[in-house]
Amino acid sequence: MATSVAYTYDVEDFIKNPNPEPISKVKLEESINSGMQVLGNNMIGYPYFKERQLYVFNMDGKKVGEFAEFPSSSISYSDIEKTDAYYMGFITNGKDKTAICYYMTDLIEIYNSNGLLEKRMHGPERFFAYFNETSDGENLSSSPVKGRNRDAYFSPKHGGDHFLVLYNGGYIDEKDHSSYCTKMFSFSWDGTPGNIYVLNDPIFTFCVDKQRKKIYGISKTPDYHIVEYDWSKE
């Protein structure tokens, strides 16, 4: 799934043209495992199973830095367990902030444009990924539940002066568990909590129309479809 080329498309052409052509493509010096995000005059991407979580590239594709150490924990993770335990999604404001939202730990981190950690928020339930029973998880949990993993944050998106992220919290080993989410949180780019939105049609991922204040999410109740939410009354 890793890729080493970043493509740029014109939005209108990409939507309307069945065979859109990229405006430009950049060969990256190292492969990444997810889409790119613009951070000021650079691009950042996620290299799976590396010492740091984000690589920084200039617009010519040359790697110019890396940042975001894995969170510390008293749990004895193997290298691959650590990578999976802190698997994450990330989003930037396009200028000087990056938010990392973890999938199996209800942890969010805010970094500045220099790759320095500005804020770490653990909650609302303070859990973490658990692959073994070697410790009680002091440092990243106040009350661990051994041997049971939970879904945490999914699909962070840029919402203008804040970012939005889905929150699940369910135990993945429960019979009726679904990774689709009925809660969405908003945070300012300095990490201040904003609103909690309760969705009547659960979604797994979404996109944001910042101008029209609309959210479009993918749901599967009862079949796969796109659901529209009005985000203007906040």
ROBAFI-810429 format. One record per atom (N, C-alpha, C): x, y, z. Coordinates in steps of 0.001 Angstrom, whole numbers, plus 500000, padded with zeros to 6 digits. Atoms other than C-alpha are relative to their C-alpha. Layout:
BEGIN
XYZ/...
END
This chain:
BEGIN
500812498791500000/500000500000500000/500848501262500000/499149498809499961/502983502302500336/500185500568498603/499812499333501291/503549504831497582/501176500955500089/498860499092500014/506446507010496510/499791501153499025/500305498899500910/504696509463494162/498773500744500518/501133499163499601/502424512367495140/499469500727498772/500636499393501158/499948513562492499/499162501208500422/500857498834499784/498213516952492302/499000500091498850/501058499895500996/494862517293490511/499224501298500173/500984498935499918/492538520150489686/498686499395500482/501186500596499377/489420519551491798/498863499828498988/501113500082500954/486869520341489078/500258498945498942/499662500995501013/488690518227486510/499903498598500573/500041501314499370/488986515347488971/498566499512500166/501397500374499780/485235515407489652/499277499724498685/500811500042501219/483919515945486130/500595499144498892/499327500711501084/486478514200483939/500168498536500375/499832501425499672/486291510382483830/501455499541499921/498581500334500103/490007510352482965/500849501224500319/499269498777499649/491544513259484881/501508499804499906/498544500022500078/495182514102484306/500567500833501142/499407499213498910/497370515233487198/500666501266499487/499300498762500320/498619518806487150/501497499800500163/498587500280499750/501899517582488603/500118498708500781/499709501159499156/503471514551490200/501437500116500481/498703499852499356/506384514441492590/500462498648500515/499401501239499487/508642511438493216/500586500277501372/499527499814498638/509210511159496951/501298499233500221/498711500632499718/512642510339498287/499823498694500769/500322501228499278/511085507710500594/498508499744499918/501406500360500120/507800505823500465/499233500332501279/500894499795498866/504864506653502719/498798499081499861/501075500983499939/501807504652503711/498617500637499972/501308499346500020/499032507235503393/500084501240499129/500024498780500787/497966510393501607/500848501094500614/499183498883499541/499955513588501855/499121501104500586/500613498774499506/499069516719503802/501011501130499815/499136498831500140/500441520187503105/500190500640501374/499670499319498741/502193521837506056/500932501154499652/499209498846500417/503342525338505133/500547499802498601/499359500182501299/505842525015502294/500454498569499769/499594501396500101/506271521275502817/498785499084499914/501015501048499951/504323518018502631/500416499010501083/499692501032499018/504057515372505344/499211498734499680/500639501277500235/503202511685505140/500380499007501073/499846500994498934/502986508597507358/500775498794499488/499250501195500386/505716505940506989/499736498874500998/500348501079499083/504361502728508529/501256499286500486/498942500795499383/506714500913510943/501361500687499889/498749499254499915/509390503597511361/500148500561501415/499750499500498658/510952505219514411/499162501227500319/500848498827499813/509049508483513911/498795499877499087/501275500261500652/505491508778512713/499746500822498748/500247499157501162/505677511560510122/501309500412499344/498874499524500790/508141512353507348/499621501326499355/500203498688500615/508524515865505981/500759500044498675/499400499875501329/509190516454502268/499819501431499502/500239498731500674/509752519650500337/499169499735498745/500890500155501145/507685520272497223/500657499319498809/499290500766501031/510357518585495098/500115498528500370/499987501394499582/509926515341497048/501184499588500830/498845500332499171/513174515523498996/499607499973501467/500283500085498574/512898514366502595/500869501015500747/499276498935499295/513824517311504825/499852499889501517/500143500142498560/512813516040508255/499032498896500359/500977500950499471/510727513758510420/499685500406501430/500368499648498638/508832514170513676/498900499085500514/501041500759499288/506289512726516129/500528498651500485/499584501240499353/507878510167518432/498754499227500443/501099500783499446/505667507303519557/499802500367501471/500236499688498587/503990508055522908/500683498975500909/499364500913499050/505780506586525905/498941499267500812/500929500803499208/504114503820527884/500795498966500783/499355501058499224/505035501320530571/499628498618499468/500331501286500619/503443498580528446/501190499537499165/498870500549500741/506073496275526946/499535499578498604/500377500293501382/505169496532523251/501210499520499209/499001500270501024/507169494814520550/499951501141498983/499975498908500981/508099497097517645/498732500014499149/501188500051500851/505217495890515480/498748500300500811/501137499675499143/502777496063518424/499928501498500250/499978498556499762/503875499622519121/499465500760498787/500482499347501218/503274500607515507/498496499859499860/501440500223500120/499815499035515520/499221500657501140/500686499401498854/498915500268519015/499778501489499794/500100498553500222/499546503849517929/499756500332498534/500398499688501375/498262503551514379/499054501188500043/500697498726499856/496732506901513602/499576500583498664/500289499131501113/495175509389511240/500488501391500359/499508498662499699/496515512906510896/499428501006499010/500518498918500831/495405516245509508/500781501265500340/499358498711499738/497021519669509130/499022501123499686/500777498832500394/495595523148508899/500577500650498746/499378499507501219/497761523609505816/501113500996500235/499032498932499725/499984526130507571/501022499602501054/499033500132498918/501515525435510943/499587499049501116/500463500922498957/499595522762512899/499693498631499399/500338501378500362/499283518984512701/499337499338501193/500687500764498957/496804516895514703/500111498518499672/499934501455500122/497468513170515210/498928499407500904/501116500614499271/494428511115516261/500160498485499908/499672501421499967/495031507516517336/498749499126499911/501133500875500277/492772504671516217/499649499072501166/500248500995498955/493177502312519200/500330500518501399/499731499324498730/494060504769521964/499318501357499928/500737498736500110/491849507760522772/500923501174500344/498951499009499825/494805510088522417/500077500887498765/499816499025501077/495197513259520317/501218500849500340/498817499166499816/498448515180519846/500006501133498987/499889498828500867/499000518652518395/501477500364499879/498624499611500279/502340519514516750/500017501312499229/499854498768500767/503574522840515417/500779499730498714/499363500175501302/505244523445512051/501441499543500106/498634500465499782/508667522664513549/500045498569500524/500051501374499536/507489519209514624/500100499846501495/499944500063498543/507378520064518324/498614499751500568/501270500328499362/504634518569520482/499539501180500850/500552498879499237/502417521379521783/498973499564501028/501036500429499059/499603519436523437/499681498534499776/500440501397500045/498630515864524260/498739499882500831/501288500140499321/495022515062525161/499622498529500042/500390501397499851/494083511647526538/498593499955500572/501383500073499574/490363511018526782/499081499902498796/500694499742498744/487461511043527062/499983498829500997/500092501155499107/487805507515528524/501353499430500413/498637500357499612/491599507136528812/500274498500499887/499627501387500230/492185503741527249/501133499935498977/498859500188500883/494954502301525113/499904498623499373/499980501311500646/495646499392522786/500718498995500885/499433501015499118/496404496153524593/500192498702499225/499699501226500729/498166493219522944/500481498879500921/499532501011499072/499427491420526045/499613500433501405/500350499668498626/499145491467529816/501260500138500846/498716499892499322/502655492469530799/500062501155500979/499966498878499059/501783495668532680/498610500572500147/501285499346499765/498981497816533975/499845501288499228/500175498862500888/499610500559531428/500040501339500672/499847498694499371/500513503350533836/500621500960499005/499519498947500896/501230506584531944/498983500311498920/500999499719501015/498598506157529243/498641499420500369/501328500457499594/495702504751531245/499854500083501505/500267499984498569/494117505239534615/499338498707500459/500674501244499620/492090502010534559/499924499068498800/499985500848501185/493129499534531840/499087498793500128/500749501249500063/490943496632530781/500860499022499226/498998500844500625/493419493841530076/499401499128498908/500358500914501057/493213491982526797/498849500433499122/501130499561500820/490357494050525303/500356501311499306/499696498804500774/490961496532522523/498730500750499630/501141499142500309/488710499451521656/500329500883498792/499857498996501055/488157501691518667/499989501380500631/499915498654499430/489059505294519365/499612501041498951/500275498892500922/489386508177516855/500192499568498549/499916500298501424/488812507978513115/499836501271499167/500277499074501099/489057510204510056/500033501471500402/499951498551499705/490234513626511311/499936500817498719/500170499139501174/489301516439508915/500159501462500387/499828498557499846/490170520106508523/498627500673499926/501297499329499977/487157522224509494/500102501514500013/499818498551499971/488604525738509150/500857500400501185/499235499595498821/489639527250512469/500054498894501061/499923501152499114/489314523795514068/500009498739499151/500088501260500733/489417520118513128/498921499131500631/501061500911499588/486756517418513381/500530498569499953/499566501391499994/487264513765514276/498881499128500563/500989500953499511/484971510764514728/500545499281501232/499619500743498797/484989508966518074/499065498810500182/500794501214499840/483878505402518737/499948499553501458/499947500420498606/484958503994522115/499530498592500268/500535501340499781/483447500535521584/501071498926500058/499093501139499913/485118497224522413/499869499143498744/500067500649501309/486057495445519208/499640498520500094/500329501413499876/485449491951520629/498527499771500344/501418500178499719/481785492601521391/499258499550498745/500689500641501122/479360490686519189/499427501016499017/500669499036500874/477496493707517826/500839501254499751/499165498803500169/480478496076517657/500088500428498535/499802499418501321/480745498378514671/500972501154500124/499060498882499998/483554500778513819/499369501282499475/500712498781500380/480962503205512476/499681500807501259/500041499123498830/480655506187514788/498755500882500012/501137499089499833/477762508222516163/500415501295500694/499525498779499354/479933510870517826/501120500626499182/498941499258500652/482087513556516288/500380501167500891/499499498926499143/484275515956518280/500667501072499151/499232498928500627/485673519328517291/501001500548501010/498937499412499195/488914520859518594/500593501174499238/499236498933500633/490648524138517920/501394499466499697/498666500470500376/494123523876516425/501009500122501132/499126500020498828/495629524606519833/499568498920500995/500416501120499184/493766521592521259/498862500275500956/501133499700499133/490866523334522979/498763499233499527/501213500724500416/487772521052522969/498887500953499607/501129499197500464/484793522445521064/498689499281500222/501318500630499922/481506520736520268/500086498484499907/500228501425500219/480341517143520479/498730499871499170/501162500210500866/478026516155517636/499560498544500112/500563501347499938/475741513133518050/499270499746498687/500507500271501341/474969511618514636/498919498926500057/501065501001499977/471688509798514080/500193498915498947/499656501007501000/473176507887511131/501507499780500100/498563500176499750/476587506385512073/500815499977498716/499116499928501161/479478507007509687/501389499516500384/498643500481499778/483012505689509274/501037501025499547/499117498951500488/484608508500507295/499142501099499407/500796498873500463/483546511900506009/500904501044499362/499281498829500494/484544515061504218/499206501235500397/500585498756499505/483814518688505039/499931501025498879/500156498818500852/482436521502502889/499998501201500935/499857498920499019/483738524419504933/499183501234499624/500751498819500424/481983527084502847/498511499859500260/501432500221499824/478514525559502942/499658499411501364/500194500574498670/479009524123506441/499215498682499926/500613501310500156/478099520612505349/501041498919500263/499171501175499801/479498517240506351/499373498857499209/500473501132500794/479215514255503992/500725498748500480/499400501204499435/479780510857505598/499520498748499296/500377501300500549/479707507243504453/499380499163501109/500731500822499041/477134505131506281/499629498682499339/500415501292500573/475877501575505843/498699499512500612/501256500380499362/472485501637507555/498816500387499106/499733501453500001/470855499641506019/501026499599498940/499018500270501043/473001499780502851/500943501192499902/499033498916500131/476019501877501938/499385501196499289/500509498774500596/475095505474501201/500756501185500587/499399498764499504/476284509050501680/498932500787500740/500933499230499202/474599511037504424/500537501419500148/499626498583499884/474613514837504616/499560500527501358/500313499329498733/474768516720507916/500213501497499863/499879498547499975/474185520427508385/500834500377501209/499035499667498972/477080521807510367/499924501499500357/500044498544499881/475991525462510305/499448500460501350/500638499600498737/474059525473513614/500830499558501188/499105500391498907/476960525231516004/500159501153500961/
END
